[in-house]
């Protein structure tokens, strides 16, 4: 099974500007009930990033609770670890487990197509059990 068959597609992702305030990112995450959002690339040849609850929590601790001083760009993991949509899911899963990664961006030709999460993979495995 290929990554593209399992991933969450781009049209379901929450994407934020790197210049957005961290508070805006946190509100988007809360509103959409997601644990991570994609950060747009800053140029055509730039890299996509990822902001997670962990990034936000680390920034809150570092700034003594004042996240209004930071933009998404300041805390995002950029570049984010990515895989091709044509990769066999088992290799992506192996990479995630070996490197303790919960989410992989799915990128081909420097364009985002989706995100692959541990939950996506577990969902497929659970469906196979039934």
Secondary structure, 3 states (H helix, E strand, C coil): CEHHHHCEEHHHCCEECCCCEHHHHHHHHHHHCCCEEEECCCCCCCCCEEEEHHHHHHHHHHCCCCHHHCEHHHHCEECCCEECCCCEHHHHHHHHHHCCCCEEEEEECCEEEEEEEHHHHHHHHHHHHC
